[in-house]
Amino acid sequence: MPKKENIREMFDNISPDYDHLNHLMSMNVDKTWRRRALKYIVPESGHVSVMDLACGTGDFSIAIARRMQKCEVGGHVTGVDLSEGMLEVMKEKIASGGLESLISAEIGDGEALHFGAGSFDRVTIAFGIRNFEDKLAGLREMYRVLKPGGKLVILELSVPSNKALLWFYNLYFKHVLPAIGGHISGDKKAYKYLPASVLGFPKPKAFMETIKEAGFRNVFAKAYTLGICRLFVAEK
């Protein structure tokens, strides 16, 4: 699918049900994965400016802001996404949580960001990089808008290497999830695309090489939940 117009339209269509179905897609473990990633994003003290790219309905942006409050760290989270529908849901969540001073939400294209060079201390993206039409172009933009020494933190769904787990994983992703997601959202096509985008994502080593090609250094990856999710961290 990845044509920007198709991706935007798809996420606009499923935005009302996305939170529920996203937790379903990850079997509700995505909250734990986000929580584990926070230590690479929010410092113990000081100030941090964060761009949360492909922020969707804002779950990761909100988790980052909550950690900043808890650690009494100053800063701001700028959520950026292609989909107006997803951002509308995010804005409602920001308002209901009283987080307007900590989080803003903006329309933007991850492959052509409207921010100046060196604008952020951190760039994060959770479960969104697989939807980029040109991943290398997106990573180069992330590199550009980071300050020198800034960090890139990516979470993405992945394919487990354990053969027994992989059998169940394929059954769930190829058959169960599209049926449930399509029924609830009314968009069967979207919930065939989303699992396919995970299964088609580059292997961890190959993706790390693409991150390096974009200019990043000190790149490393971690596997969560037997490889169902991968964390990628890199520095400018």
FIPA-372598 format. One line per field, with one value per residue: residue number from 1; residue in one letter; x, y, z of N, C-alpha, C, O in turn. Coordinates in steps of 0.05 Angstrom, whole numbers. Layout:
pos = c(NUM|...)
code = c(A|...)
n_xx = c(X|...)
n_yy = c(Y|...)
n_zz = c(Z|...)
ca_xx = c(X|...)
ca_yy = c(Y|...)
ca_zz = c(Z|...)
c_xx = c(X|...)
c_yy = c(Y|...)
c_zz = c(Z|...)
o_xx = c(X|...)
o_yy = c(Y|...)
o_zz = c(Z|...)
! end
This chain:
pos = c(1|2|3|4|5|6|7|8|9|10|11|12|13|14|15|16|17|18|19|20|21|22|23|24|25|26|27|28|29|30|31|32|33|34|35|36|37|38|39|40|41|42|43|44|45|46|47|48|49|50|51|52|53|54|55|56|57|58|59|60|61|62|63|64|65|66|67|68|69|70|71|72|73|74|75|76|77|78|79|80|81|82|83|84|85|86|87|88|89|90|91|92|93|94|95|96|97|98|99|100|101|102|103|104|105|106|107|108|109|110|111|112|113|114|115|116|117|118|119|120|121|122|123|124|125|126|127|128|129|130|131|132|133|134|135|136|137|138|139|140|141|142|143|144|145|146|147|148|149|150|151|152|153|154|155|156|157|158|159|160|161|162|163|164|165|166|167|168|169|170|171|172|173|174|175|176|177|178|179|180|181|182|183|184|185|186|187|188|189|190|191|192|193|194|195|196|197|198|199|200|201|202|203|204|205|206|207|208|209|210|211|212|213|214|215|216|217|218|219|220|221|222|223|224|225|226|227|228|229|230|231|232|233|234|235|236)
code = c(M|P|K|K|E|N|I|R|E|M|F|D|N|I|S|P|D|Y|D|H|L|N|H|L|M|S|M|N|V|D|K|T|W|R|R|R|A|L|K|Y|I|V|P|E|S|G|H|V|S|V|M|D|L|A|C|G|T|G|D|F|S|I|A|I|A|R|R|M|Q|K|C|E|V|G|G|H|V|T|G|V|D|L|S|E|G|M|L|E|V|M|K|E|K|I|A|S|G|G|L|E|S|L|I|S|A|E|I|G|D|G|E|A|L|H|F|G|A|G|S|F|D|R|V|T|I|A|F|G|I|R|N|F|E|D|K|L|A|G|L|R|E|M|Y|R|V|L|K|P|G|G|K|L|V|I|L|E|L|S|V|P|S|N|K|A|L|L|W|F|Y|N|L|Y|F|K|H|V|L|P|A|I|G|G|H|I|S|G|D|K|K|A|Y|K|Y|L|P|A|S|V|L|G|F|P|K|P|K|A|F|M|E|T|I|K|E|A|G|F|R|N|V|F|A|K|A|Y|T|L|G|I|C|R|L|F|V|A|E|K)
n_xx = c(16|39|30|28|-22|-58|-44|-56|-111|-129|-116|-145|-196|-198|-189|-228|-232|-181|-147|-167|-163|-109|-85|-106|-81|-28|-35|-43|5|33|34|70|117|124|132|181|214|218|260|302|289|270|308|340|341|337|323|283|269|222|205|151|142|96|54|2|-55|-33|-14|41|64|36|52|106|103|79|119|158|132|132|186|199|221|236|207|180|132|124|77|72|37|9|-45|-106|-151|-131|-101|-141|-167|-123|-117|-163|-152|-106|-128|-167|-132|-107|-59|-43|-2|44|43|37|1|10|-2|38|90|131|173|187|197|174|205|262|333|365|326|306|317|305|280|224|189|136|114|105|142|143|104|122|133|183|232|286|290|256|285|331|309|294|344|363|331|345|384|456|484|435|381|352|294|262|205|181|136|153|178|178|234|232|209|162|132|128|93|43|41|38|-11|-45|-35|-44|-94|-131|-129|-139|-193|-220|-206|-224|-279|-293|-276|-298|-266|-238|-195|-156|-141|-118|-75|-44|-23|6|44|76|98|126|167|235|288|319|377|384|352|378|425|404|389|440|459|430|459|465|497|526|486|437|398|341|305|238|191|200|217|173|167|212|262|297|353|391|444|456)
n_yy = c(-24|28|87|154|180|138|114|156|162|111|110|153|132|89|112|122|72|57|56|15|-29|-28|-43|-94|-116|-119|-153|-128|-117|-74|-29|-40|-45|8|33|11|34|87|101|112|159|201|240|237|285|357|383|367|364|335|301|265|223|201|197|181|166|186|156|144|194|215|180|193|247|240|213|253|289|258|251|303|332|383|406|390|355|343|320|289|274|243|236|268|250|214|250|283|249|244|297|303|266|290|337|317|294|338|357|398|436|408|376|381|375|361|364|330|308|254|246|294|338|397|424|460|446|410|415|384|344|291|243|204|144|103|42|59|67|27|40|79|106|114|93|105|158|181|169|199|251|250|248|298|336|327|349|355|298|282|233|179|140|82|41|-20|-69|-137|-198|-260|-304|-356|-419|-447|-407|-373|-399|-395|-340|-325|-348|-317|-264|-267|-287|-288|-235|-199|-215|-202|-147|-125|-135|-104|-52|-44|-40|-81|-84|-50|-79|-123|-102|-79|-124|-148|-109|-112|-164|-156|-122|-100|-145|-143|-133|-114|-68|-38|-26|8|51|67|82|128|164|158|139|92|52|8|-51|-80|-138|-149|-188|-241|-226|-204|-150|-97|-55|1|41|100|148|217)
n_zz = c(0|15|-6|6|6|9|58|93|85|101|156|174|167|203|252|295|321|330|376|410|375|363|412|413|369|386|427|475|499|483|515|556|525|507|556|572|535|550|583|550|529|563|605|671|695|681|616|560|491|450|390|370|322|271|307|315|353|398|442|455|458|501|542|545|561|611|638|639|673|720|731|738|696|652|590|524|483|416|375|312|254|194|190|199|225|264|294|314|351|386|405|435|476|499|519|556|592|613|591|557|561|556|510|440|378|310|240|193|147|151|116|97|135|169|205|230|222|274|316|358|418|422|377|367|348|346|326|273|233|195|160|127|63|40|76|86|70|108|156|147|150|204|227|210|238|290|346|351|381|398|407|371|378|366|364|340|313|304|274|306|321|340|321|336|362|319|284|310|313|258|246|278|260|205|198|244|268|221|212|261|268|220|224|270|258|208|164|127|92|113|159|137|111|155|187|146|135|179|175|128|142|146|167|233|232|180|180|219|190|152|185|200|150|142|172|227|289|337|339|364|381|414|433|450|486|464|414|387|388|371|395|373|379|369|357|340)
ca_xx = c(0|49|28|20|-51|-71|-39|-71|-140|-134|-115|-168|-220|-199|-182|-245|-229|-153|-135|-176|-152|-79|-79|-113|-60|-4|-44|-43|32|46|38|95|139|127|143|209|229|219|286|320|278|268|331|333|338|343|302|284|249|217|186|140|133|75|44|-24|-74|-19|-7|69|68|25|69|131|97|74|145|170|120|140|214|202|239|223|208|155|130|110|67|69|25|-4|-74|-121|-169|-116|-94|-165|-169|-101|-123|-183|-138|-89|-146|-178|-111|-96|-31|-39|23|66|41|23|-3|12|-1|65|100|156|194|192|189|175|221|289|354|373|304|297|336|297|259|213|168|126|96|97|163|138|85|135|137|212|242|312|285|246|306|348|295|296|372|367|318|357|408|480|483|408|375|329|284|241|192|166|129|172|172|195|251|224|192|136|118|123|69|19|43|28|-40|-59|-32|-54|-122|-148|-129|-155|-222|-231|-202|-242|-306|-298|-272|-312|-247|-223|-171|-136|-131|-101|-50|-28|-6|25|66|95|111|144|187|262|300|332|404|381|341|400|442|390|392|468|461|418|478|466|519|519|459|433|370|333|281|219|170|209|221|149|172|240|270|321|363|414|452|466)
ca_yy = c(0|54|113|171|186|113|111|177|155|87|116|170|115|71|127|119|46|49|50|-11|-49|-29|-60|-121|-124|-126|-169|-109|-115|-50|-9|-48|-38|37|40|4|52|114|107|122|184|221|239|238|313|376|392|351|369|309|299|238|222|181|195|169|177|199|140|146|222|218|165|209|270|231|207|279|299|242|256|332|341|403|400|390|334|351|297|294|251|249|232|287|235|204|273|292|232|251|323|297|253|310|355|303|289|363|357|417|451|390|362|392|355|375|350|332|286|246|245|322|352|426|435|466|428|412|425|366|327|264|236|178|135|77|26|75|69|8|52|100|99|114|93|118|187|188|168|223|274|248|256|327|352|322|363|338|283|274|205|168|117|70|16|-31|-97|-154|-227|-275|-324|-382|-431|-454|-382|-361|-412|-382|-312|-323|-354|-294|-240|-270|-297|-279|-206|-186|-220|-186|-119|-117|-135|-82|-26|-42|-36|-106|-79|-39|-99|-141|-87|-75|-147|-152|-89|-122|-187|-147|-103|-111|-158|-123|-125|-98|-42|-23|-16|31|72|77|96|155|181|154|123|78|39|-18|-60|-99|-153|-151|-208|-262|-215|-194|-122|-90|-27|11|67|110|175|234)
ca_zz = c(0|23|-19|29|6|18|86|107|83|117|185|179|168|227|276|318|334|328|402|418|357|365|435|405|350|402|450|498|511|473|537|569|507|508|582|572|517|561|596|530|518|584|623|699|702|659|597|535|470|436|368|368|294|267|335|316|372|419|465|462|466|528|560|548|577|638|650|644|698|743|736|741|675|635|561|508|463|391|360|284|240|169|191|215|241|287|311|328|375|403|418|456|498|511|534|579|611|623|582|535|563|551|484|417|356|285|214|181|131|162|96|90|159|166|227|223|231|303|332|379|432|417|358|373|330|357|308|250|212|174|141|110|35|37|103|88|69|134|175|142|161|233|233|205|258|316|354|354|406|403|404|357|392|349|370|317|314|289|271|325|307|350|301|347|365|292|273|323|305|231|247|290|244|178|197|267|270|200|215|283|262|198|234|289|245|182|143|125|77|132|177|122|106|179|193|123|138|200|163|107|152|144|190|250|222|155|187|232|169|140|204|197|124|146|186|256|301|362|335|376|381|435|428|471|484|446|387|375|385|372|402|359|390|354|364|318)
c_xx = c(17|51|16|-10|-67|-68|-56|-101|-146|-135|-137|-193|-221|-193|-201|-241|-199|-141|-142|-163|-122|-71|-85|-90|-35|-10|-40|-16|45|51|64|119|145|141|173|226|234|246|307|312|279|291|322|330|343|318|305|262|246|198|177|127|115|61|17|-43|-60|-11|22|75|59|42|95|125|92|100|160|159|130|169|220|223|223|224|180|156|113|103|62|57|12|-34|-88|-140|-155|-109|-118|-170|-147|-107|-143|-170|-120|-106|-157|-158|-98|-66|-25|-13|48|67|27|21|-5|11|27|72|128|179|201|183|192|191|249|309|360|351|298|320|331|278|250|192|161|106|87|117|157|118|97|139|167|225|269|308|274|267|326|335|297|324|375|355|329|381|432|480|456|403|351|320|260|231|178|159|147|163|190|211|244|203|164|119|111|98|44|18|30|-2|-55|-58|-45|-84|-140|-151|-145|-185|-234|-229|-221|-271|-312|-297|-289|-293|-229|-196|-149|-124|-119|-74|-33|-12|14|49|86|111|131|166|214|271|316|360|402|371|362|420|430|392|420|472|450|437|482|490|509|491|458|403|366|307|263|199|177|211|196|151|202|243|296|329|388|419|460|495)
c_yy = c(25|75|131|176|162|109|131|170|131|94|136|153|98|85|123|93|39|41|22|-33|-50|-46|-89|-132|-133|-144|-154|-107|-89|-29|-15|-40|-8|45|34|23|80|121|118|149|206|219|241|266|331|381|375|359|344|313|270|236|198|175|182|182|186|182|144|175|227|204|181|233|263|225|233|291|284|247|286|343|361|395|400|366|345|326|305|270|261|251|252|272|224|228|285|276|239|277|320|285|272|328|341|297|314|366|378|432|434|377|380|372|370|356|352|306|279|245|274|339|382|440|440|445|432|422|409|351|298|263|208|170|107|64|42|75|49|19|73|89|96|116|107|149|197|189|192|248|274|257|286|343|347|341|345|324|273|244|200|142|106|44|6|-60|-113|-183|-243|-297|-352|-395|-437|-428|-370|-373|-398|-352|-308|-329|-330|-271|-243|-276|-285|-249|-192|-191|-203|-156|-109|-116|-111|-55|-22|-38|-61|-102|-69|-61|-124|-128|-86|-99|-152|-133|-97|-145|-179|-128|-116|-125|-138|-114|-107|-70|-25|-12|8|55|85|92|124|174|175|136|110|65|13|-25|-79|-113|-154|-173|-228|-252|-205|-164|-117|-60|-21|38|74|139|191|243)
c_zz = c(0|1|3|30|16|48|102|107|101|147|192|184|194|253|300|334|338|355|411|401|357|389|429|387|364|426|476|512|502|494|552|552|508|534|584|556|530|573|576|519|539|603|652|709|678|642|572|516|453|413|367|340|290|293|337|335|398|443|474|471|495|549|565|566|606|653|656|669|722|751|740|721|658|606|548|488|439|376|331|270|214|171|210|234|266|305|326|354|395|418|440|481|513|529|559|600|622|615|560|537|556|523|464|395|330|261|203|166|141|142|86|113|157|188|217|233|260|321|357|392|426|393|364|352|339|337|284|227|189|153|123|82|29|64|106|87|96|156|172|152|192|242|231|228|287|321|355|381|413|397|387|372|376|362|346|322|296|288|289|310|317|331|311|350|339|280|284|315|277|230|257|271|216|176|219|267|247|203|237|277|241|207|252|275|220|159|141|111|95|149|163|117|131|186|171|125|159|188|142|116|151|170|207|240|198|162|202|212|156|159|202|171|125|161|215|264|326|361|349|377|404|426|453|465|461|417|373|371|386|379|387|371|375|362|339|325)
o_xx = c(9|73|-3|-22|-86|-88|-68|-114|-167|-154|-148|-209|-243|-192|-192|-245|-193|-127|-124|-153|-110|-52|-71|-82|-21|7|-35|-14|67|70|78|139|168|159|188|249|252|254|326|326|288|295|298|316|351|296|327|238|266|177|194|105|117|58|9|-47|-73|-2|28|90|73|47|105|141|101|103|173|174|137|175|243|240|200|241|160|177|91|120|50|67|4|-47|-83|-144|-166|-111|-115|-177|-152|-102|-142|-177|-117|-98|-158|-164|-80|-51|-5|-2|69|88|6|37|-21|21|39|61|146|202|219|163|211|190|259|302|361|357|285|340|349|261|266|180|177|84|64|110|165|116|83|147|175|228|273|322|282|268|336|349|300|327|388|367|321|396|429|476|452|420|331|337|240|247|164|175|156|143|214|202|250|183|144|95|89|83|26|-4|14|-17|-76|-79|-56|-97|-161|-173|-161|-201|-255|-249|-232|-286|-333|-314|-294|-302|-207|-176|-126|-99|-112|-53|-9|12|37|71|109|135|151|182|217|262|326|365|417|380|363|430|444|396|424|485|459|431|500|501|487|475|476|386|384|290|274|191|162|208|197|139|217|227|315|312|405|402|470|507)
o_yy = c(44|80|123|175|165|102|124|171|131|85|135|158|95|73|122|93|17|21|6|-53|-72|-61|-107|-155|-152|-149|-166|-95|-83|-14|4|-31|1|62|49|28|94|144|131|162|228|199|247|271|321|384|370|361|333|326|252|246|177|152|174|206|193|194|147|178|240|214|181|239|277|231|235|303|297|248|294|359|356|378|408|359|354|313|326|248|284|265|253|281|226|225|295|287|240|279|333|291|271|334|353|294|312|377|375|440|445|369|392|353|389|333|374|285|295|244|277|354|391|464|427|429|455|437|420|345|281|281|189|188|88|75|39|81|54|8|84|66|78|138|121|163|218|207|202|266|295|271|299|363|362|348|321|337|258|231|215|125|120|28|21|-75|-103|-190|-241|-307|-371|-382|-433|-427|-358|-359|-391|-341|-290|-316|-323|-258|-223|-271|-274|-238|-175|-173|-191|-142|-87|-99|-98|-38|1|-34|-62|-115|-77|-61|-143|-141|-91|-96|-160|-140|-91|-146|-193|-119|-140|-118|-118|-90|-88|-50|-1|10|27|78|109|113|142|198|187|121|115|69|-4|-8|-92|-100|-159|-178|-232|-267|-198|-152|-131|-43|-37|56|57|152|179|257)
o_zz = c(-14|-10|16|51|30|62|122|128|114|161|215|201|205|274|322|359|348|357|419|411|353|387|438|390|356|442|497|533|512|493|559|562|508|535|595|562|521|573|584|503|533|616|658|729|657|652|563|524|444|415|363|336|303|301|359|334|417|463|498|491|510|571|588|584|625|676|677|686|742|775|746|728|650|598|560|478|443|365|326|274|211|156|234|256|288|330|348|375|419|443|460|503|538|552|580|623|639|630|547|516|552|513|470|394|327|263|204|172|139|150|70|110|144|191|199|250|270|340|375|379|427|391|365|340|339|333|275|205|167|131|106|78|14|75|126|102|106|172|191|162|204|262|248|237|305|303|358|402|433|383|388|378|373|371|332|334|275|300|287|289|302|326|297|343|336|266|269|311|273|215|246|267|206|156|213|268|252|197|234|281|243|198|248|279|211|136|153|118|92|154|176|118|130|191|176|118|157|191|137|100|156|192|196|240|195|150|198|216|148|149|203|170|110|162|228|248|336|379|347|374|413|413|474|442|442|398|350|353|400|369|388|373|369|373|319|310)
! end
